[in-house]
């Protein structure tokens, strides 16, 4: 046993098929009367249905959420929320939409109610990220932690299998890094292993025919656990690299996490053997980094950065940015091994320590 400090974070979680129907009651329980519903443009119709459920408690729909939360988008959303007199925000969607809600809360302190439709896990964390001048800045602030989270498995039914897969792999990354976090603890380790197990199994059962409700529920359950881990302990190399690649080169968030994860795990494997054993056991393999990559391949997910738009000529710059700010990692951060890691991730090669 190791020494640890565990601080539980306050949030109300409702997990049930059909739980979205309680949205107005949940808003009222927060003491709020005018909820602005946030979403991305493609999810406008879904957000409109949530606004309809809110009835007189709705302050309208704002569909301006964008990937990586550009600071200009965040400022515009804050101004709109103020103009319509919103006293809370209902974020319907994945990491981009929930991230926008957090950006609003960071300045205005209005509470957030999250309705996840992906497996990103952002809804369970006080972590925010805002991109300015090509650099994604992250931080922690309890003001941005959603007060209430509604998990309704039916809301993920329309998420295509391909998007579901990379969203789920993104969630697995939260749990994987939580297992070797500097401020880790036994409670989070239990959640991390169970979250990885649930997501890996659920993702393998997804279909596009609507007959996968149980698998969707299993994925959402796993995402809740993995998101809880992300919200309670610090992350390391993997998340730093993904924030660099996403914020500076505008790469898709979940796909980037999916591709980089096995390589970041391999880098840290010599310094975190117990974590690798736990990850491997959760997905029934002996080599955790390779097993994670093969899981992604089996699920049809991308496994190379070149396939999602990163140029090979950008790798040196990406390495420079990733090394520019010191951060904790179980294995010391060194330029040559990090550059080699990025090269392998770009090529889609097998992960190596």
N, C-alpha and C positions, 0 to 999 in steps of 0.2 A: 504494500500500500504506500502511496505517496501523499505528501502534504498538499492540501488544496483549499481553496475558498470557493464556495458556491453561493451565488446570489440569484434567486429566482426573479424573473421579470414579469410584471403584472400584465396579463392580457386575458380576455374572455374568448374562448374558442367554442364554436358551435359546429359540430361535424355530423351531418345527416343529409340524406337525399331529401330534397324539398326544403331545406333550411333557409333558402333564399326568401321564402315567403314571409319570414319573420323580420325582414329588413327594416320596416318602419318601426316595429316594436324595439328593435335594437338601437336605432337612432334615438328614439325617445328615451331609452334607458340611459343614454349618455347625457341626457338633459338638453338635447339639441332639437331645433325646430326647422332649420333650413339646410338641407344637405345638398351639396353640389356633387353630381355624379361624374367621375373622371373616367376616361377611356382613351384608346387610340382610335383613329378614324375607322379602321375596319370593324371595330367592336361597337360602333355607334348604335346599331340596332339593339344589341344586347343591353347596352347602357340605358337606352330609352325604355326598355321593359322594366329595368330596375327603378327608373324614375317614376314609372307608372305605379309600381308597387308602393312607392313612397307617398304618392298622392300629394296632399297639401304640404307635406314635409320636404318636397323636392324644390331645389333652387335651380333646376335645369341640368342639362348635360354639357360637359366640356370635353371635346374629343381631341385635344391638342397634345396628348402624351407622345413622346418620342424616345427612341432608344438612347440610353446613356444620359438622359436628362440634360440637354444643353441648357446653360444658364439663362439664355434668352427665353427659352420655352418656359422655364420655371418662373421667371419674373412676370411673363405675360399671364400665366395661370394664376399667380398670386393676385395680380391686379383684377382679373376677372372674378375670382372668388370674392374679393372685397366688394366689387361693384354690385354683385347680385345678393350681397348680404348673407353669404353662407356662414354658418356657425359650425359646420363639420364637413368632411369630405368622405364620399364613398368611392373607393377605388376599385373598379371592376376590370380585372385583367391580370396581366403578369407583372414582371419586374419593372417594365417601363412605366406602366400606369401607377403602380404602387410607389415607385420612385418619385413620380411627379407629386403624388399626395404628400410624400415625406418632404419634398422641397417646399411645398406650401406650408406645411406644419412647422418647418424649421424657422420660418420668419414670423408666421402669424400665431403659432401655437394652437390652431384649431385641431380638434381630435380627428383621427382617421379611423374609418371602418373599412376593412379590406375584404373583398370578395374575389379570391384567387380563381383564375380560370386556366392557370398553367401550374407547373410544379417548381417554380422558381424559388420559393421559400422566403422572399423578401418580407412578406407580411408578418413574419415572426421575429423580426430583428429591429434594433434601434440604429441600424447602419444605413447611411444615406450616401448617395454618390451624385455629384454634379460635374458636368464637363464644361470647362472654360478654356478657350484658346487651344483646343486640341489636347488638353490634359484633364484626366478624370480625377477629381479630388473626392476622397471618401472620409467619412467621420462617423462618430457615434454620438447620439443624443437621444435621451429617453422621450423627448417631445415628439419624435417622429415614429415611435413604436405604435402601431395600430392598437387602439383600445379594445377593439372587437374584431374577430376574424370569423367569417362564415365560410365553412368548407362544405360545398354542395357538389358531390361527385358528378351530378348530371351536367353541371356547367362546363366540365372538361370534355364532354362527349363529342363536341363539335371541333375539338382541337385535333388537327390531322396527326396521324401516327408519327410522321417525320418530325413535326414540331414537338410532339409529346416526348419523343425519345431524347432530343437534345435538351429539352427543359428538364427532364428527369436526370440526365447525366450531369447537368449543372447542379442539381440538388445533391447528387451523390458527392460532388466535389466539396460541398460545404461539410458534409459529415466526415469525409476522408481526411481533410485537413484538421478537423476538430479532434481527431484521434491523436495527433501529435502537437496540439496547441500548447504553447507555453503556460497558459492559464487553464488547461484542461482539468477535468475532474471526473470521477467515476460515473456520475449521473449522465453527463454529456456523452461519455464513451458508450454507455449502454444505449442511449438514444441513437448515437451515430451508427453503431453496428446494426441495430434493428431498422433504422431508416434505409441504410444501404441494401439490406436484405429485402425489405419490402419493395423498394423501387426496382431493383434488378428483376425480381420475380414479376412484378406488375407490368413492367415495360415489355417483357417477353410475351405477355398475354394480350397486348393491344391489337385491335383490328379497326377497320374503317366501316364496319357494318352495323355498329351500334349494339353488338352483342357482347360487349366487353365491360359492362358496368362494374363487375366485381374487380377486374383488373384496374380500371380507372380509380375506383375507391382505394385500392391497395396503393396505387401510385400517389394519390393525394395524402393518404396516411403517412407514407414514407416522406413525402415532401414536407409535411408538418414537422416531423421529427428532425429532418435534416436542417430545416429552416430554424428550428429551435436551437440546434447546435450552433449554427452561424450567429445567432443572436446572443449567445452566452459566452463564447470563447473567441479568441483572436484567430485570424487566418495567417497564412504565411506565403511562401513563394508562388504557389499556384495562383492565388487570387491577385497577387501583385502583377504577375505576368499578364493575366487576363484583363485587368483594368488598364494596363499599358496598351495592350493590343486593341482592346475595344475602344477606349477613349481617344487614343492618338491616331488610329488607323480606321476607325469607324467599322470595325468588324462586328458581325452579329454576335451578341452576348453569349447565348447558350451554346452555339456551335463552337465558339472559341474555347469555352470551358470544356466541352466534350473532347476537343482535339488536344488541348494542353495537359489535361489531367494525368494521363498515364506517364507523360514525360516528367512532370513535376514530382509525381510519386516516386519514379525511378531515381530522380536526383536525390530525394530525401531518404530513400530506402536504407542506405547504410547507417544513417543516424536515427532511424525510427523503425527498427525491426519488429517491435511488438505491434505497432500500428499496422504494418504491412500484413502481419499474421491475421489480425482481426478483419481487415478488409478482405483478404483472401478467403477466410472462413465464411464471410458473409455472402460471397459470390461463388463459393465452392471451387476455388483454385489455390495452387501453392505459390504462384508468382502474381502478386496483386497488381503491379503496374501493367504487365502484359495481359492479365486477365481482364482488367478494365478496358484496355484497348480492343481486345477481342470481343468483349461484350458490345462495345460500340459498333464494331464491324458486323457482328451478328444482327444487330438492330438496324443496320443500314445507315448509320450516322456517318458524317464526314470525319476523316481521320488525318487530314493534312491542311495546314494553313493556306497553302497555295490554292486549294479548291474553294476557299471562301473569300478569295480576293486579295490576300497579302502578297506583295511582290518580294522576291528574294532580295532585291536591293534595299528593302526596308528593314532587314533583319539586324543590321548593325545599329541603326537608329533605335530600333525597339530595345536592343540590349542596353544601349546608353541610357535610355529613359528608365528602364527597369532597375538599373544600378545607381541612378542619380540620388535616390533618397534611401538611406539605411533603414532596414526593417528586420525584425526577428525572423529567423528560420532555423529549424533544427540542425541543418548543415550549413556551414558558412557560405555566403554568397560570393562566388568568384566569377570573374568575367569569362574566362575561356570555357569553363563547363556550362555556363548559362548560354553563351553564344552557340555552343554545340547542341544544347537542348533545343534552342529555337530552330536550329537548322534541321534537326530530326523531326520536330513538329511540323515544320514547313513541308518537308518531303513526305511525311506520313510514314517514316521508318519506325522500326520497333523501338520501344523505350529502352534506355540504358542508364545505369548509375553514373 
